[in-house]
Amino acid sequence: MRRSVEVEYWVVDERGRLTGPGGLVDASPGVEREFVEPLLEIKTTPCESTAELREELFGRLGRVIERAEELGKGLVPLATPLRDGDVADLGSERARIQDRVVGDRFEYVRHCAGTHVHVEQLPGREVDQLNALTALDPSLALVNSSPYFGHEPLGAGARSLLYRRMAYERLPRQGELWPYADDTEEWATRLERRYESFVTEAVVAGCDRDAVEACFTPESAAWTPVKLRGEFGTVEWRSADAALPSQVVRLADDLVGVVERLGDAELRVGDEPHGVTDEAVVLPPFETVRERVEDAVRDGLDSDAVRSYLERMGIDPGPYEPLSAELRGEGPLTEDGARDVRLDYAERLARDVRRRRPVRSD
C-alpha cells in the first residue's frame, strides 16, 4: 500500500528569529512555500514501503538543511512558532477569503504547522479506510510537538486546540473530526453541505462568490482531520503535528500497518471491545474516539487511557518520545527563551536527518 507524507517546518535565522525560506524552496524536489511567510513544506511522492519513504523524506530534507546551513537558516520541527503576536501570510486570495470568513480567529491557523499522511485508497474499501483512520485520530498524541500558543502553554497538543476548536469556533464542522461515514455517497454529501455553508459565509462576509468558487472546491473547503482525497486517490490523515522526520516516518509506518489489515480483515464498528486482530478491525463508537482525542490533546501520552487505546488499535506508543513532553515543564517563555528553543530544535532536526534512524519495518 503506497504512502506519502507532507511535513511543515518553521524557518528561522541564525538568531532563532522567524524568517522566510528564500533559497530553500529550490533546494530539492517536493519543497514548497506554505501560506504563511516563515513556513516551508516538504512533500514526498507515493512510496511503496517505509524504507522508500524514509529514504526520500530524509534525502529531501538533507538537501534543504545543507542549503539552510549555507544561508544561516534552520528548520524547526515544532507545531507552533512560539511567537507572540501575528504571523504574516503571503497574501493569497485563498488566505484573504478565509481571513474574511473566520475573522480574527484565522490568526490561530497561521500559528500551526502539521504533518499529513496520505494512504493509497483500496478500491471498494475506501470508507473502511476512512473510518479506521478516524478511529486512529488519538494517535496524534504520539507526535505532539508543542504545548505553546505564543509564549504560553495550552496543553500537550496546542496545534490541535488552535486548529480544531479555537480557529473554527464559528464554523465547527469545517475543522472538527467527523463521525464515521456509511459510504462514499454520504461522504460526498457531507462535503457538499460544508462547501455550501462555507461559500454562504464567505458571501455574507463580503467576498465575491466567483472568487470563492475559483479558490475552493468541496474537497479543499473542509479542514476536517481525516479526508477522502479524490484528487490524489488517497485517504489523508491530517491530525499530526510537525515533528522530527524519524517520528513522522515511524508514525506513517504504524498508521499504514493498521490500514493494511483491511486487505484481509473484516471491519466492524460498535458494541464489542474494540481492537485490531488478524481477522477483524473493530472500531469503538465514535464518542469513545472523541473522548480519547480530548485526552490526547490535553495530556498526550501521559494519559494511560490514550496509551491503552492505541495499543488495542495496533500501535505501540512505547518507542515514541513526543517533543511536547520535553517542553511542557518550561512554563511561560520570554522572547529570548523562545528563540533559544527554536534554535535547539532546529539542531535536533538536523541531527535526526544525519542519523537516519531505522524504523520498525526496515
C-alpha positions as a Markdown table, in Angstrom:
| # | Residue | x | y | z |
|---|---|---|---|---|
| 1 | Met | 0.0 | 0.0 | 0.0 |
| 2 | Arg | 1.6 | 3.2 | -1.1 |
| 3 | Arg | 2.0 | 6.1 | 1.3 |
| 4 | Ser | 3.4 | 9.6 | 1.3 |
| 5 | Val | 3.8 | 12.5 | 3.7 |
| 6 | Glu | 3.8 | 16.3 | 3.8 |
| 7 | Val | 5.6 | 17.9 | 6.7 |
| 8 | Glu | 5.7 | 21.7 | 7.5 |
| 9 | Tyr | 8.6 | 23.3 | 9.3 |
| 10 | Trp | 9.2 | 26.8 | 10.6 |
| 11 | Val | 12.2 | 28.6 | 9.1 |
| 12 | Val | 14.5 | 30.6 | 11.4 |
| 13 | Asp | 17.6 | 32.6 | 11.0 |
| 14 | Glu | 20.8 | 32.1 | 12.9 |
| 15 | Arg | 19.5 | 34.1 | 15.9 |
| 16 | Gly | 16.3 | 32.0 | 16.1 |
| 17 | Arg | 14.0 | 34.6 | 14.6 |
| 18 | Leu | 11.3 | 33.5 | 12.2 |
| 19 | Thr | 12.1 | 34.3 | 8.6 |
| 20 | Gly | 11.1 | 33.5 | 5.0 |
| 21 | Pro | 12.6 | 30.4 | 3.4 |
| 22 | Gly | 14.1 | 32.3 | 0.4 |
| 23 | Gly | 16.6 | 30.0 | -1.4 |
| 24 | Leu | 15.4 | 26.9 | 0.5 |
| 25 | Val | 12.5 | 26.4 | -1.9 |
| 26 | Asp | 14.6 | 25.2 | -4.8 |
| 27 | Ala | 17.0 | 23.1 | -2.7 |
| 28 | Ser | 15.1 | 19.9 | -3.5 |
| 29 | Pro | 12.1 | 18.5 | -5.3 |
| 30 | Gly | 9.0 | 18.4 | -3.2 |
| 31 | Val | 9.7 | 21.7 | -1.4 |
| 32 | Glu | 7.0 | 24.4 | -1.4 |
| 33 | Arg | 6.1 | 27.6 | 0.4 |
| 34 | Glu | 3.2 | 27.3 | 2.8 |
| 35 | Phe | 0.6 | 30.1 | 3.1 |
| 36 | Val | 2.4 | 31.9 | 5.9 |
| 37 | Glu | 5.8 | 33.6 | 5.4 |
| 38 | Pro | 8.1 | 31.5 | 7.7 |
| 39 | Leu | 6.7 | 28.1 | 6.9 |
| 40 | Leu | 8.1 | 25.5 | 4.5 |
| 41 | Glu | 6.5 | 22.2 | 3.4 |
| 42 | Ile | 8.4 | 19.1 | 2.4 |
| 43 | Lys | 6.5 | 16.5 | 0.4 |
| 44 | Thr | 7.3 | 13.0 | -0.7 |
| 45 | Thr | 6.0 | 11.1 | -3.7 |
| 46 | Pro | 3.8 | 8.0 | -3.1 |
| 47 | Cys | 6.2 | 5.3 | -1.8 |
| 48 | Glu | 5.9 | 1.5 | -1.8 |
| 49 | Ser | 7.5 | 0.9 | 1.6 |
| 50 | Thr | 8.6 | 2.5 | 4.8 |
| 51 | Ala | 12.2 | 2.2 | 3.7 |
| 52 | Glu | 11.5 | 4.0 | 0.5 |
| 53 | Leu | 9.5 | 6.7 | 2.3 |
| 54 | Arg | 12.3 | 7.3 | 4.8 |
| 55 | Glu | 14.9 | 7.4 | 2.1 |
| 56 | Glu | 13.0 | 10.0 | 0.1 |
| 57 | Leu | 12.0 | 12.2 | 3.0 |
| 58 | Phe | 15.4 | 12.2 | 4.6 |
| 59 | Gly | 17.1 | 12.8 | 1.3 |
| 60 | Arg | 14.9 | 15.8 | 0.5 |
| 61 | Leu | 15.3 | 17.2 | 4.0 |
| 62 | Gly | 19.0 | 16.6 | 3.9 |
| 63 | Arg | 19.4 | 18.8 | 0.8 |
| 64 | Val | 17.2 | 21.5 | 2.3 |
| 65 | Ile | 19.3 | 21.5 | 5.5 |
| 66 | Glu | 22.5 | 21.7 | 3.6 |
| 67 | Arg | 21.2 | 24.8 | 1.8 |
| 68 | Ala | 19.9 | 26.2 | 5.1 |
| 69 | Glu | 23.3 | 25.9 | 6.7 |
| 70 | Glu | 24.8 | 27.8 | 3.7 |
| 71 | Leu | 22.2 | 30.6 | 4.2 |
| 72 | Gly | 22.4 | 30.8 | 8.0 |
| 73 | Lys | 18.9 | 29.3 | 8.5 |
| 74 | Gly | 17.3 | 26.3 | 10.2 |
| 75 | Leu | 14.1 | 24.3 | 10.2 |
| 76 | Val | 12.2 | 23.9 | 13.4 |
| 77 | Pro | 10.1 | 20.8 | 13.9 |
| 78 | Leu | 7.6 | 22.3 | 16.3 |
| 79 | Ala | 3.8 | 22.6 | 15.7 |
| 80 | Thr | 3.7 | 26.2 | 16.7 |
| 81 | Pro | 6.2 | 29.0 | 16.3 |
| 82 | Leu | 6.4 | 30.1 | 20.0 |
| 83 | Arg | 5.8 | 33.6 | 18.8 |
| 84 | Asp | 3.7 | 36.2 | 20.5 |
| 85 | Gly | 1.8 | 38.4 | 18.0 |
| 86 | Asp | 0.9 | 37.9 | 14.4 |
| 87 | Val | 2.5 | 35.6 | 11.8 |
| 88 | Ala | 2.4 | 37.1 | 8.4 |
| 89 | Asp | 0.9 | 35.3 | 5.4 |
| 90 | Leu | 1.8 | 35.6 | 1.8 |
| 91 | Gly | -1.4 | 37.5 | 0.9 |
| 92 | Ser | -3.0 | 34.9 | -1.4 |
| 93 | Glu | -6.6 | 35.2 | -2.4 |
| 94 | Arg | -7.4 | 32.0 | -0.7 |
| 95 | Ala | -6.0 | 33.2 | 2.6 |
| 96 | Arg | -7.8 | 36.5 | 2.2 |
| 97 | Ile | -11.1 | 34.8 | 1.8 |
| 98 | Gln | -10.5 | 32.6 | 4.9 |
| 99 | Asp | -9.5 | 35.6 | 6.8 |
| 100 | Arg | -12.8 | 37.3 | 6.0 |
| 101 | Val | -14.9 | 34.2 | 6.8 |
| 102 | Val | -13.1 | 33.1 | 10.0 |
| 103 | Gly | -12.2 | 36.6 | 11.2 |
| 104 | Asp | -9.6 | 37.4 | 13.9 |
| 105 | Arg | -9.5 | 33.7 | 14.8 |
| 106 | Phe | -7.8 | 32.9 | 11.5 |
| 107 | Glu | -4.6 | 34.1 | 13.2 |
| 108 | Tyr | -4.7 | 30.8 | 15.1 |
| 109 | Val | -4.3 | 28.9 | 11.8 |
| 110 | Arg | -1.3 | 31.0 | 11.0 |
| 111 | His | 0.4 | 29.6 | 14.1 |
| 112 | Cys | 0.0 | 25.9 | 13.1 |
| 113 | Ala | 2.5 | 23.5 | 11.4 |
| 114 | Gly | 1.4 | 19.9 | 10.8 |
| 115 | Thr | 2.1 | 16.6 | 9.2 |
| 116 | His | -0.2 | 15.0 | 6.7 |
| 117 | Val | 0.0 | 11.2 | 5.9 |
| 118 | His | -1.6 | 10.0 | 2.6 |
| 119 | Val | -2.6 | 6.3 | 2.3 |
| 120 | Glu | -3.4 | 4.8 | -1.1 |
| 121 | Gln | -7.1 | 4.0 | -1.4 |
| 122 | Leu | -8.1 | 0.4 | -1.7 |
| 123 | Pro | -10.9 | 0.0 | -4.3 |
| 124 | Gly | -14.2 | -0.9 | -2.5 |
| 125 | Arg | -12.7 | -0.3 | 1.0 |
| 126 | Glu | -12.2 | 3.5 | 0.8 |
| 127 | Val | -14.8 | 4.2 | 3.5 |
| 128 | Asp | -13.4 | 1.4 | 5.7 |
| 129 | Gln | -10.0 | 3.1 | 5.4 |
| 130 | Leu | -11.5 | 6.5 | 6.2 |
| 131 | Asn | -13.3 | 5.1 | 9.3 |
| 132 | Ala | -10.2 | 3.2 | 10.5 |
| 133 | Leu | -8.1 | 6.4 | 10.3 |
| 134 | Thr | -10.8 | 8.3 | 12.1 |
| 135 | Ala | -10.6 | 5.8 | 14.9 |
| 136 | Leu | -6.8 | 6.3 | 14.9 |
| 137 | Asp | -7.1 | 10.1 | 15.4 |
| 138 | Pro | -5.9 | 9.8 | 19.1 |
| 139 | Ser | -2.6 | 8.8 | 17.5 |
| 140 | Leu | -1.8 | 12.5 | 17.3 |
| 141 | Ala | -0.5 | 12.1 | 20.9 |
| 142 | Leu | 2.4 | 10.1 | 19.5 |
| 143 | Val | 4.0 | 13.2 | 17.9 |
| 144 | Asn | 2.6 | 16.2 | 19.9 |
| 145 | Ser | 5.4 | 18.7 | 19.4 |
| 146 | Ser | 4.4 | 22.0 | 21.1 |
| 147 | Pro | 2.3 | 22.9 | 24.1 |
| 148 | Tyr | 2.6 | 26.6 | 23.3 |
| 149 | Phe | 0.4 | 29.3 | 21.7 |
| 150 | Gly | 2.7 | 32.3 | 21.6 |
| 151 | His | 4.8 | 32.1 | 24.8 |
| 152 | Glu | 2.1 | 30.5 | 27.0 |
| 153 | Pro | 1.4 | 26.7 | 27.3 |
| 154 | Leu | -2.1 | 25.4 | 26.5 |
| 155 | Gly | -1.8 | 21.6 | 26.7 |
| 156 | Ala | 0.1 | 18.7 | 25.2 |
| 157 | Gly | -1.2 | 19.4 | 21.7 |
| 158 | Ala | -1.5 | 23.2 | 21.3 |
| 159 | Arg | -1.9 | 23.0 | 17.5 |
| 160 | Ser | -4.9 | 20.7 | 17.8 |
| 161 | Leu | -6.5 | 23.1 | 20.2 |
| 162 | Leu | -5.8 | 26.0 | 17.9 |
| 163 | Tyr | -6.9 | 24.4 | 14.7 |
| 164 | Arg | -9.9 | 22.3 | 15.7 |
| 165 | Arg | -11.5 | 24.4 | 18.4 |
| 166 | Met | -10.3 | 28.0 | 18.5 |
| 167 | Ala | -9.9 | 28.8 | 14.8 |
| 168 | Tyr | -13.1 | 27.4 | 13.5 |
| 169 | Glu | -15.3 | 28.0 | 16.5 |
| 170 | Arg | -17.8 | 29.8 | 14.3 |
| 171 | Leu | -17.6 | 27.0 | 11.7 |
| 172 | Pro | -17.0 | 24.0 | 13.9 |
| 173 | Arg | -17.9 | 21.4 | 11.3 |
| 174 | Gln | -15.2 | 22.8 | 9.0 |
| 175 | Gly | -12.4 | 21.9 | 11.4 |
| 176 | Glu | -13.5 | 19.2 | 13.7 |
| 177 | Leu | -13.3 | 15.4 | 13.4 |
| 178 | Trp | -16.3 | 14.0 | 11.5 |
| 179 | Pro | -18.1 | 10.8 | 12.6 |
| 180 | Tyr | -17.7 | 7.6 | 10.7 |
| 181 | Ala | -19.3 | 7.5 | 7.2 |
| 182 | Asp | -21.6 | 4.8 | 5.9 |
| 183 | Asp | -20.4 | 5.1 | 2.3 |
| 184 | Thr | -18.7 | 7.3 | -0.3 |
| 185 | Glu | -22.0 | 8.9 | -1.2 |
| 186 | Glu | -22.6 | 10.0 | 2.3 |
| 187 | Trp | -19.1 | 11.4 | 2.4 |
| 188 | Ala | -19.7 | 13.4 | -0.8 |
| 189 | Thr | -22.9 | 14.8 | 0.6 |
| 190 | Arg | -21.1 | 16.0 | 3.7 |
| 191 | Leu | -18.5 | 17.7 | 1.7 |
| 192 | Glu | -21.1 | 19.5 | -0.5 |
| 193 | Arg | -23.0 | 20.7 | 2.6 |
| 194 | Arg | -19.8 | 22.1 | 4.2 |
| 195 | Tyr | -18.9 | 23.7 | 0.9 |
| 196 | Glu | -22.3 | 25.4 | 0.5 |
| 197 | Ser | -22.1 | 26.6 | 4.1 |
| 198 | Phe | -18.6 | 28.0 | 3.6 |
| 199 | Val | -19.5 | 29.8 | 0.4 |
| 200 | Thr | -22.5 | 31.3 | 2.0 |
| 201 | Glu | -20.5 | 32.5 | 5.0 |
| 202 | Ala | -17.9 | 34.0 | 2.6 |
| 203 | Val | -20.5 | 35.9 | 0.6 |
| 204 | Val | -22.1 | 37.2 | 3.8 |
| 205 | Ala | -18.6 | 38.3 | 4.9 |
| 206 | Gly | -18.4 | 40.4 | 1.7 |
| 207 | Cys | -16.4 | 38.1 | -0.6 |
| 208 | Asp | -17.2 | 37.7 | -4.3 |
| 209 | Arg | -18.9 | 34.3 | -5.0 |
| 210 | Asp | -17.0 | 33.7 | -8.2 |
| 211 | Ala | -13.7 | 34.4 | -6.4 |
| 212 | Val | -14.6 | 31.9 | -3.6 |
| 213 | Glu | -15.6 | 29.2 | -6.0 |
| 214 | Ala | -12.4 | 29.8 | -8.0 |
| 215 | Cys | -10.3 | 29.3 | -4.9 |
| 216 | Phe | -12.1 | 26.5 | -3.1 |
| 217 | Thr | -13.7 | 23.1 | -4.0 |
| 218 | Pro | -15.8 | 20.9 | -1.8 |
| 219 | Glu | -12.7 | 18.9 | -1.0 |
| 220 | Ser | -10.5 | 21.8 | -0.2 |
| 221 | Ala | -13.0 | 23.9 | 1.8 |
| 222 | Ala | -13.2 | 21.3 | 4.6 |
| 223 | Trp | -10.4 | 21.1 | 7.2 |
| 224 | Thr | -11.5 | 18.0 | 9.0 |
| 225 | Pro | -8.6 | 15.9 | 10.2 |
| 226 | Val | -9.3 | 12.8 | 8.1 |
| 227 | Lys | -10.4 | 13.1 | 4.4 |
| 228 | Leu | -11.0 | 11.1 | 1.3 |
| 229 | Arg | -9.0 | 12.8 | -1.4 |
| 230 | Gly | -10.4 | 12.1 | -4.8 |
| 231 | Glu | -7.7 | 14.3 | -6.4 |
| 232 | Phe | -4.9 | 12.0 | -5.2 |
| 233 | Gly | -6.7 | 8.7 | -4.7 |
| 234 | Thr | -5.7 | 8.7 | -1.1 |
| 235 | Val | -7.1 | 8.9 | 2.4 |
| 236 | Glu | -5.4 | 11.8 | 4.1 |
| 237 | Trp | -4.7 | 11.8 | 7.8 |
| 238 | Arg | -4.1 | 15.4 | 8.8 |
| 239 | Ser | -4.1 | 15.1 | 12.6 |
| 240 | Ala | -0.4 | 15.1 | 13.5 |
| 241 | Asp | 1.9 | 18.0 | 14.4 |
| 242 | Ala | 5.1 | 18.8 | 12.6 |
| 243 | Ala | 7.7 | 16.6 | 14.2 |
| 244 | Leu | 11.2 | 15.1 | 13.7 |
| 245 | Pro | 11.4 | 13.2 | 10.4 |
| 246 | Ser | 12.2 | 9.9 | 12.2 |
| 247 | Gln | 8.9 | 10.3 | 14.2 |
| 248 | Val | 7.0 | 11.1 | 11.1 |
| 249 | Val | 8.2 | 8.0 | 9.3 |
| 250 | Arg | 7.5 | 5.8 | 12.3 |
| 251 | Leu | 4.0 | 7.2 | 12.6 |
| 252 | Ala | 3.3 | 6.7 | 8.9 |
| 253 | Asp | 4.5 | 3.1 | 9.2 |
| 254 | Asp | 2.2 | 2.5 | 12.1 |
| 255 | Leu | -0.8 | 4.0 | 10.5 |
| 256 | Val | -0.3 | 2.2 | 7.3 |
| 257 | Gly | 0.3 | -1.0 | 9.2 |
| 258 | Val | -3.2 | -0.8 | 10.7 |
| 259 | Val | -4.9 | 0.2 | 7.5 |
| 260 | Glu | -3.2 | -2.7 | 5.6 |
| 261 | Arg | -5.0 | -5.1 | 7.8 |
| 262 | Leu | -8.2 | -4.2 | 6.0 |
| 263 | Gly | -6.9 | -6.1 | 3.0 |
| 264 | Asp | -7.7 | -9.4 | 4.7 |
| 265 | Ala | -9.8 | -8.4 | 7.8 |
| 266 | Glu | -13.4 | -7.5 | 8.4 |
| 267 | Leu | -14.2 | -4.0 | 9.7 |
| 268 | Arg | -16.9 | -3.6 | 12.4 |
| 269 | Val | -18.0 | -0.7 | 14.5 |
| 270 | Gly | -19.6 | -0.7 | 17.9 |
| 271 | Asp | -20.6 | -2.9 | 20.7 |
| 272 | Glu | -17.8 | -5.3 | 21.3 |
| 273 | Pro | -14.4 | -4.5 | 22.7 |
| 274 | His | -12.5 | -2.5 | 20.0 |
| 275 | Gly | -9.1 | -3.6 | 18.7 |
| 276 | Val | -7.1 | -4.9 | 15.8 |
| 277 | Thr | -6.6 | -8.6 | 15.1 |
| 278 | Asp | -5.7 | -10.7 | 12.0 |
| 279 | Glu | -9.4 | -11.5 | 11.5 |
| 280 | Ala | -11.1 | -8.1 | 12.3 |
| 281 | Val | -10.6 | -4.4 | 12.8 |
| 282 | Val | -13.2 | -3.4 | 15.4 |
| 283 | Leu | -13.7 | 0.3 | 15.8 |
| 284 | Pro | -15.1 | 1.8 | 19.0 |
| 285 | Pro | -18.2 | 4.0 | 19.0 |
| 286 | Phe | -17.3 | 7.5 | 17.7 |
| 287 | Glu | -18.0 | 9.0 | 21.1 |
| 288 | Thr | -15.2 | 6.9 | 22.5 |
| 289 | Val | -12.8 | 8.2 | 19.8 |
| 290 | Arg | -13.7 | 11.8 | 20.7 |
| 291 | Glu | -13.0 | 11.2 | 24.4 |
| 292 | Arg | -9.6 | 9.7 | 23.6 |
| 293 | Val | -8.8 | 12.6 | 21.2 |
| 294 | Glu | -9.6 | 15.0 | 24.1 |
| 295 | Asp | -7.2 | 13.1 | 26.3 |
| 296 | Ala | -4.6 | 13.1 | 23.5 |
| 297 | Val | -4.8 | 16.8 | 23.0 |
| 298 | Arg | -4.8 | 17.7 | 26.7 |
| 299 | Asp | -2.4 | 15.1 | 28.2 |
| 300 | Gly | -0.7 | 13.4 | 25.3 |
| 301 | Leu | 1.0 | 10.1 | 26.2 |
| 302 | Asp | 0.8 | 11.0 | 29.9 |
| 303 | Ser | -2.8 | 9.6 | 29.6 |
| 304 | Asp | -3.0 | 5.9 | 30.4 |
| 305 | Ala | -6.3 | 5.9 | 28.6 |
| 306 | Val | -4.7 | 7.0 | 25.4 |
| 307 | Arg | -1.8 | 4.5 | 25.7 |
| 308 | Ser | -4.2 | 1.7 | 26.3 |
| 309 | Tyr | -6.4 | 2.7 | 23.4 |
| 310 | Leu | -3.5 | 2.9 | 20.9 |
| 311 | Glu | -2.2 | -0.5 | 22.0 |
| 312 | Arg | -5.6 | -2.1 | 21.4 |
| 313 | Met | -5.7 | -0.4 | 18.0 |
| 314 | Gly | -2.5 | -2.0 | 17.0 |
| 315 | Ile | 0.0 | 0.8 | 17.7 |
| 316 | Asp | 2.7 | 0.6 | 20.3 |
| 317 | Pro | 3.3 | 4.0 | 21.9 |
| 318 | Gly | 6.5 | 2.8 | 23.7 |
| 319 | Pro | 9.1 | 4.0 | 21.0 |
| 320 | Tyr | 7.6 | 7.5 | 20.8 |
| 321 | Glu | 9.0 | 10.5 | 22.6 |
| 322 | Pro | 6.8 | 13.5 | 21.8 |
| 323 | Leu | 8.7 | 16.8 | 21.8 |
| 324 | Ser | 5.8 | 18.5 | 23.5 |
| 325 | Ala | 6.5 | 16.5 | 26.7 |
| 326 | Glu | 10.0 | 17.9 | 26.8 |
| 327 | Leu | 8.7 | 21.5 | 26.7 |
| 328 | Arg | 5.6 | 21.2 | 29.0 |
| 329 | Gly | 7.7 | 21.9 | 32.1 |
| 330 | Glu | 9.2 | 25.0 | 30.8 |
| 331 | Gly | 6.3 | 27.3 | 31.7 |
| 332 | Pro | 5.9 | 30.7 | 30.0 |
| 333 | Leu | 8.7 | 31.7 | 27.7 |
| 334 | Thr | 10.4 | 35.0 | 27.1 |
| 335 | Glu | 11.1 | 36.1 | 23.5 |
| 336 | Asp | 14.8 | 35.3 | 24.1 |
| 337 | Gly | 13.8 | 31.9 | 25.5 |
| 338 | Ala | 11.6 | 31.2 | 22.5 |
| 339 | Arg | 14.4 | 31.9 | 20.1 |
| 340 | Asp | 16.7 | 29.6 | 22.0 |
| 341 | Val | 14.1 | 26.8 | 21.9 |
| 342 | Arg | 13.7 | 27.3 | 18.1 |
| 343 | Leu | 17.5 | 27.0 | 17.6 |
| 344 | Asp | 17.8 | 24.0 | 19.9 |
| 345 | Tyr | 15.1 | 22.1 | 18.0 |
| 346 | Ala | 16.4 | 23.2 | 14.6 |
| 347 | Glu | 19.7 | 21.5 | 15.6 |
| 348 | Arg | 17.7 | 18.4 | 16.8 |
| 349 | Leu | 16.1 | 18.1 | 13.3 |
| 350 | Ala | 19.5 | 18.4 | 11.6 |
| 351 | Arg | 20.9 | 15.7 | 13.8 |
| 352 | Asp | 17.9 | 13.5 | 13.2 |
| 353 | Val | 18.4 | 13.7 | 9.5 |
| 354 | Arg | 22.1 | 13.0 | 9.7 |
| 355 | Arg | 21.4 | 9.9 | 11.8 |
| 356 | Arg | 18.6 | 8.4 | 9.6 |
| 357 | Arg | 17.4 | 6.2 | 12.4 |
| 358 | Pro | 15.8 | 2.9 | 11.5 |
| 359 | Val | 12.1 | 2.2 | 12.0 |
| 360 | Arg | 10.2 | -0.9 | 12.9 |
| 361 | Ser | 9.5 | -2.4 | 9.5 |
| 362 | Asp | 13.0 | -2.0 | 7.9 |
